[in-house]
């Protein structure tokens, strides 16, 4: 079961779709799979998953308006993943 206190970090929700995050913490490495299964069971589509060895925490992203989001990088979200998330339109 996912760490329910921090489940917000496992997704970044954009209009109509979701980006599945990949936590940086090895303790939480299975949380994304749990959330993906739960979303699939609810019929919720996932637009994108983080690829490669990158990590992305949904809490490192924020909406400025309905068309513009900021994605920060650092300890929890790697710069290469910012490019992956930014490619979503």
C-alpha positions as CSV (number, residue, x, y, z in Angstrom):
1,X,0.0,0.0,0.0
2,X,1.2,3.5,-0.8
3,X,2.3,5.9,1.8
4,X,-1.1,7.7,2.0
5,X,0.3,10.8,3.7
6,X,2.4,11.7,0.6
7,X,0.3,10.3,-2.3
8,X,0.1,13.8,-3.8
9,X,3.7,13.5,-4.8
10,X,2.9,10.5,-7.0
11,X,0.9,12.4,-9.6
12,X,0.9,15.7,-11.4
13,X,-2.6,16.3,-12.8
14,X,-3.0,18.2,-16.0
15,X,-6.3,18.9,-17.7
16,X,-7.9,15.6,-18.6
17,X,-4.8,13.5,-17.9
18,X,-2.3,12.5,-15.3
19,X,1.5,12.2,-15.2
20,X,2.7,9.3,-13.0
21,X,5.6,10.4,-10.9
22,X,8.6,8.3,-9.7
23,X,9.6,9.1,-6.1
24,X,13.3,9.7,-5.4
25,X,13.2,7.8,-2.2
26,X,13.9,4.0,-2.5
27,X,11.5,3.5,0.4
28,X,8.7,4.7,-1.8
29,X,9.9,2.9,-5.0
30,X,6.8,0.7,-5.2
31,X,4.3,3.5,-4.6
32,X,4.0,4.5,-8.3
33,X,3.0,0.9,-9.3
34,X,0.3,0.9,-6.6
35,X,-1.1,4.2,-7.8
36,X,-1.0,3.1,-11.4
37,X,-3.0,0.0,-10.6
38,X,-5.5,2.0,-8.5
39,X,-6.0,4.6,-11.3
40,X,-6.4,1.8,-13.9
41,X,-9.0,0.2,-11.8
42,X,-10.9,3.5,-11.6
43,X,-10.7,3.9,-15.4
44,X,-8.4,7.0,-15.1
45,X,-5.9,7.3,-17.9
46,X,-2.2,8.1,-17.4
47,X,-0.8,10.4,-20.1
48,X,2.9,9.9,-19.3
49,X,5.2,7.9,-17.0
50,X,8.7,9.0,-16.1
51,X,11.2,7.2,-18.3
52,X,14.8,6.1,-17.6
53,X,16.5,6.5,-14.2
54,X,14.9,9.9,-13.6
55,X,12.9,10.8,-10.6
56,X,9.9,13.2,-10.4
57,X,7.8,14.2,-7.4
58,X,4.4,15.7,-8.3
59,X,4.8,18.2,-5.5
60,X,7.7,19.8,-7.4
61,X,5.2,21.0,-10.0
62,X,2.6,23.8,-9.7
63,X,0.1,25.4,-12.0
64,X,0.4,29.2,-12.6
65,X,-2.7,29.3,-14.8
66,X,-4.7,26.8,-16.8
67,X,-2.0,26.6,-19.5
68,X,1.3,27.2,-17.6
69,X,3.0,25.0,-15.0
70,X,6.3,25.3,-13.2
71,X,8.4,22.2,-12.6
72,X,11.3,22.6,-10.2
73,X,14.3,20.3,-10.1
74,X,16.7,19.4,-7.3
75,X,17.0,16.6,-4.8
76,X,13.6,15.0,-5.6
77,X,13.1,15.9,-9.3
78,X,16.0,15.6,-11.7
79,X,16.6,18.0,-14.5
80,X,16.2,15.4,-17.3
81,X,12.7,14.6,-16.0
82,X,11.8,18.3,-16.3
83,X,12.3,17.9,-20.0
84,X,10.1,14.8,-20.1
85,X,7.3,16.6,-18.2
86,X,7.7,19.8,-20.2
87,X,7.2,17.9,-23.5
88,X,3.6,17.2,-22.5
89,X,1.2,19.6,-24.2
